[in-house]
Every structure is written in C-alpha cells, then in structure tokens.
Amino acid sequence: MTASIAGSAFHRLKQVDIDERSKYSNIVRLNYNKDGNQPTIVYPNPTKGVINILVGDLSVIGKEAIISDMNGRVLKKVIITAANQHIDLSTYPNGLYLIRLSNDEVLKVVKQQ
C-alpha cells in the first residue's frame, strides 16, 4: 500500500564560503499533492547533452513523450520506460526545448555548450 503525502514543507540553504562566511537563501515552500503525484523534474538544466527525467506521475511510464523546439516542431518522440528516463539532446543546437508528457505536463530544458 502506498501512502499519499499532502501538505507543505519549508526549506532554505546555508552557503558557506571559503573564508568561512555564511549566508542563508530565501525560504522556499514546497507543496505536496494529495494524490501522491509529484511534479516531474528534468536535470541537469541547463544541459550540454544528456538529460534525466525523474517522473513524478508514474502513469506516464510506457507512454510517449514529445520533444519539440520553441517553434512547435516535433524533433523526437520517446517512450518513457522508467521512472528515471535518460534522453540525449547532444545532437540538437543550443536553445530551449519543450518535453510534453502524456499527462499534459510540459517540461522546459535549455541546451547549451
């Protein structure tokens, strides 16, 4: 049985410099969905080539994801086969790309050298 998570969590980072000075980031609130689905994460972003898609909604596994450029041209169709899917964008020019999952979630990724 899977427990669903609902609610919010608050986070902040502490950065410590070489000279031992430290600074805190702004506090960020993260909301968790009641149905247990988390947002899908794409990393590294920006990328030089290979990206990882960490699927939040497991219903997209086994279904098609569409990669397009900012002009809406479909560049590639990929079947999501795992909860952590790898996709190689190294053959595409630098720019912003959109990845549409079967649940209509749209991921934005920047390709740069």
trRosetta pair geometry for C-beta under 8 A, 3 or more apart (Angstrom, degrees):
i j d omega theta_ij theta_ji phi_ij phi_ji
2 36 6.4 69 134 -145 120 160
3 36 7.8 156 111 -102 38 119
4 34 6.2 47 146 170 131 48
4 35 6.2 -82 -142 -173 136 15
4 36 3.9 -98 -121 -58 84 98
5 32 4.6 -57 121 157 102 145
5 33 7.7 68 80 64 77 53
5 36 6.3 98 23 -112 71 62
6 32 5.8 -162 -126 97 21 98
6 33 7.1 -57 -106 127 71 25
6 34 4.2 26 -99 -103 122 67
7 31 7.7 -145 121 -147 26 59
7 32 5.7 9 55 46 55 109
8 29 5.4 -9 -170 -173 122 102
8 30 6.6 150 -157 78 65 47
8 31 5.3 -30 -98 -100 83 61
8 32 7.1 -168 -82 10 31 80
9 29 7.4 154 78 -156 37 56
9 30 5.0 -15 60 59 87 101
9 32 7.3 51 -5 -26 98 111
10 27 5.6 2 -175 -178 108 110
10 28 7.1 155 -154 78 58 41
10 29 5.5 -28 -98 -99 75 68
10 30 7.6 -178 -84 18 26 75
11 27 7.2 152 77 -155 33 62
11 28 5.3 -25 65 62 85 92
11 30 6.5 27 3 -10 113 114
12 24 5.5 31 149 -178 127 101
12 25 5.0 -172 -164 69 80 84
12 26 6.7 -139 -120 106 105 24
12 27 4.7 -55 -62 -97 116 60
12 28 6.8 144 -82 11 61 76
13 24 7.1 158 84 -154 45 56
13 25 4.3 41 47 5 87 126
14 22 5.7 6 179 -176 97 121
14 23 7.5 161 -155 80 56 33
14 24 5.4 -28 -100 -98 70 72
14 25 7.7 -119 -66 2 29 80
15 22 6.5 162 84 -153 48 66
15 23 5.2 -15 59 60 98 84
15 24 7.8 176 17 -89 74 22
15 25 7.2 85 -17 -45 102 88
16 20 6.7 -17 -173 -143 99 37
16 21 7.5 163 -153 84 56 35
16 22 4.6 -25 -99 -96 70 95
17 20 7.0 -46 75 24 73 15
17 21 4.9 1 40 59 118 83
17 22 7.2 -161 8 -80 75 41
17 23 7.8 42 -25 2 103 99
25 28 7.6 -15 121 -20 118 103
32 38 7.2 -36 -137 -100 77 87
33 36 6.6 -68 91 24 97 15
33 37 5.2 -25 74 63 150 70
33 38 6.8 -162 20 -85 109 40
37 56 5.6 85 178 139 72 93
37 57 4.5 20 -147 -93 122 82
37 58 8.0 -135 -111 7 87 70
38 56 3.7 -123 84 -146 67 110
38 57 7.8 -158 52 -49 47 58
39 56 5.0 144 98 -25 12 167
39 105 7.5 161 -150 -146 71 135
40 53 6.2 3 176 -176 115 92
40 54 6.6 167 -162 84 62 56
40 55 5.5 -20 -117 -130 104 39
40 56 4.4 -126 -64 8 53 97
40 57 6.8 -62 -52 15 101 83
40 60 7.7 -13 -77 30 140 155
40 101 6.5 115 -4 -30 165 154
40 105 5.5 112 18 131 123 151
40 107 6.2 -79 100 -70 115 121
41 53 7.5 160 83 -157 46 46
41 54 4.4 -4 59 55 96 110
41 56 7.2 95 -12 -47 74 104
42 45 5.4 76 106 -54 90 133
42 51 5.5 5 -174 175 96 128
42 52 7.1 163 -152 82 50 49
42 53 5.3 -16 -101 -102 79 71
42 54 7.7 -164 -76 20 30 73
42 99 6.8 130 -82 36 147 140
42 107 4.6 107 -24 180 134 136
42 108 7.8 -171 49 67 141 35
42 109 5.2 -91 132 -77 144 112
43 51 6.9 149 81 -159 23 80
43 52 5.5 -21 68 59 74 97
43 54 7.2 9 18 -6 104 111
44 47 5.1 134 81 -92 82 78
44 51 7.0 -125 45 -118 50 70
44 52 7.8 59 -13 21 52 93
45 51 7.1 47 -70 -128 84 116
45 108 7.9 102 -163 103 139 66
45 109 5.2 -107 -118 -131 109 76
45 110 6.2 102 -170 31 77 81
46 109 7.5 120 -127 180 49 68
46 110 3.9 -55 -106 88 95 106
46 111 7.0 163 -166 -94 92 11
46 112 4.8 8 166 21 142 111
47 50 6.9 -135 -173 69 129 31
47 51 5.0 -86 -67 -75 164 90
47 89 6.3 88 96 53 130 125
47 109 6.2 -3 10 177 117 114
47 110 7.1 150 20 83 67 56
47 111 5.8 -34 72 -108 86 60
47 112 7.6 130 68 32 36 65
48 90 7.2 25 133 -106 65 88
48 111 7.5 96 -130 -160 18 69
48 112 6.8 -55 -93 83 61 54
48 113 6.3 61 -131 -141 93 31
49 88 6.1 -14 166 -153 89 74
49 89 6.0 -179 -161 65 36 67
49 90 3.3 11 -132 -74 104 98
49 111 7.7 73 -79 -142 29 100
50 86 5.8 -5 -172 -170 110 100
50 87 7.1 158 -152 81 61 37
50 88 5.1 -29 -95 -102 77 66
50 89 7.2 166 -88 22 23 72
50 90 6.9 -13 -42 -36 64 104
51 86 7.3 159 82 -152 43 52
51 87 5.3 -15 59 61 91 89
51 89 6.1 30 -8 -2 106 118
51 109 5.7 -26 -98 -144 159 156
52 84 5.9 -10 -170 -174 109 88
52 85 7.0 146 -160 76 54 45
52 86 5.8 -26 -100 -96 68 66
53 65 7.5 140 31 -99 179 174
53 80 7.2 -83 91 -121 136 109
53 84 7.3 163 77 -155 49 39
53 85 4.4 -13 55 60 102 99
53 86 7.9 -163 17 -72 75 20
53 87 6.7 36 -14 -2 110 113
53 99 7.1 -123 -95 128 136 159
53 107 6.9 -148 -121 -5 108 174
54 83 7.0 20 -157 151 57 76
54 84 5.5 -3 -104 -108 68 78
55 58 6.3 103 125 -94 121 47
55 60 5.8 -151 -146 63 125 115
55 61 6.4 122 123 -59 173 89
55 80 6.5 102 -80 -178 137 137
55 82 7.8 178 5 116 127 46
55 83 4.8 -117 47 -148 107 55
55 84 7.3 -127 8 -64 83 34
55 85 6.7 65 -39 -5 106 104
55 101 8.0 137 -125 -127 94 148
56 105 7.9 154 50 -112 110 172
57 60 5.5 79 91 -11 93 103
57 101 7.5 133 58 129 116 148
57 103 5.1 -7 94 -7 155 167
57 105 6.9 160 18 -18 130 141
58 61 5.6 -22 -172 0 64 117
58 83 6.5 -28 -108 -98 89 101
59 63 7.7 15 139 0 64 136
59 102 7.6 -119 120 87 86 114
59 103 6.3 96 81 -69 110 121
60 63 5.3 -99 -163 52 53 116
60 65 7.3 53 175 -68 121 98
60 80 5.2 22 134 60 92 157
60 101 4.8 -23 -131 -178 147 118
60 102 5.0 161 -127 40 81 99
60 103 5.5 -85 -69 -10 105 105
60 105 7.7 -70 -66 32 148 118
61 80 5.4 -106 -113 116 43 102
61 81 6.9 57 -159 -163 84 13
61 82 6.8 48 -129 -101 114 7
61 83 6.7 -36 -77 -68 129 60
62 79 7.0 -14 -160 -177 26 102
62 80 6.9 -39 10 78 25 78
62 81 7.2 75 -78 -110 46 47
63 79 7.1 -173 107 -146 13 70
63 80 6.0 -1 61 37 62 104
63 101 7.6 81 95 -177 115 75
63 102 3.8 -27 133 -27 143 155
64 77 5.4 -11 -163 -175 115 104
64 78 7.1 136 -154 74 62 37
64 79 5.8 -45 -93 -94 59 60
64 80 7.6 167 -115 -1 9 81
64 102 6.3 103 57 -69 59 105
65 77 7.3 158 78 -158 46 55
65 78 4.9 -22 60 67 96 91
65 79 7.7 154 14 -108 78 12
65 80 5.4 80 -23 -47 113 101
65 85 7.8 139 7 109 149 163
65 99 5.6 11 171 -178 117 96
65 100 6.7 167 -161 80 66 46
65 101 5.2 -24 -109 -102 95 59
65 102 7.2 -88 -77 -28 59 75
66 74 5.7 -56 -170 -130 109 105
66 76 7.8 161 -157 88 46 49
66 77 5.6 -19 -104 -106 68 78
66 99 7.2 161 79 -154 43 49
66 100 4.8 -9 56 54 96 99
67 74 7.4 100 75 -159 50 61
67 75 5.1 -60 106 63 95 99
67 76 4.4 4 50 59 119 91
67 77 7.4 -158 19 -77 77 30
67 78 6.8 45 -17 -3 109 109
67 87 7.3 164 -65 173 143 149
67 89 7.7 -155 -167 -99 151 104
67 97 5.9 5 -170 173 94 122
67 98 7.3 158 -152 83 47 49
67 99 5.3 -15 -98 -101 73 78
68 71 8.0 -126 164 68 98 55
68 72 5.8 -7 168 -157 138 28
68 73 5.9 160 -156 78 88 39
68 74 5.1 -49 -93 -96 95 45
68 75 6.0 155 -113 2 34 86
68 97 7.0 159 80 -161 35 75
68 98 5.2 -18 63 63 87 98
68 100 7.2 14 8 -3 110 106
69 72 7.3 -44 72 18 67 20
69 73 5.1 6 35 52 104 94
69 75 6.1 88 -32 -41 87 121
69 95 6.5 15 -145 115 100 141
69 96 7.8 102 -162 84 62 60
69 97 6.1 -51 -105 -110 49 73
69 98 7.7 102 -168 18 4 86
70 95 6.7 -118 -6 166 112 117
70 96 5.3 58 -60 77 116 101
70 97 7.7 -99 -42 -92 71 33
70 98 7.3 115 -88 -17 50 105
74 77 6.9 11 177 -54 120 89
75 92 6.6 34 -179 -101 155 129
75 97 7.4 -61 27 -136 143 118
76 87 7.9 145 108 -165 143 119
78 85 7.4 125 139 169 130 136
78 87 5.9 -59 -85 -107 171 118
80 85 5.2 -82 -139 -66 76 153
80 101 7.1 23 -37 -134 147 98
80 102 7.8 -122 17 -2 126 109
81 85 6.6 121 42 -108 66 101
82 85 5.5 155 61 -75 80 67
87 99 7.8 150 45 -109 166 141
88 91 7.3 56 131 0 100 91
89 92 5.0 -48 -177 31 80 118
89 97 6.7 -149 -134 15 142 162
89 109 7.2 -177 -29 113 166 135
89 111 5.2 -125 131 -95 130 129
92 95 7.4 -93 145 42 106 102
92 97 7.0 47 126 -69 160 139
92 111 5.8 78 91 73 106 176
93 111 7.3 124 110 97 33 128
94 111 5.4 -151 -128 104 44 82
94 112 4.9 54 -137 -110 111 53
94 113 6.2 -65 -73 -18 123 81
95 110 7.5 -129 125 -147 23 62
95 111 6.0 5 47 52 52 98
96 108 6.3 -13 -169 -167 102 99
96 109 7.5 153 -155 80 55 39
96 110 5.6 -29 -99 -100 68 71
96 111 7.9 -170 -80 18 20 75
97 108 7.4 150 79 -155 45 51
97 109 5.2 -23 64 65 95 88
97 110 7.8 167 19 -92 76 22
97 111 6.3 44 -8 -15 117 109
98 106 5.7 -17 -167 -169 105 104
98 107 7.1 143 -160 74 51 50
98 108 6.0 -25 -101 -99 67 65
99 106 7.0 149 74 -159 48 52
99 107 4.2 -15 59 58 103 103
99 108 7.9 -163 19 -71 78 21
99 109 6.6 33 -11 -1 113 114
100 104 7.0 -20 -167 -137 96 37
100 105 7.5 155 -153 80 50 44
100 106 5.2 -18 -99 -102 72 79
100 107 8.0 -163 -71 21 28 71
101 104 7.1 -48 75 25 73 14
101 105 4.5 2 42 57 119 92
101 106 7.6 -150 14 -74 76 33
101 107 7.3 63 -26 -11 101 103
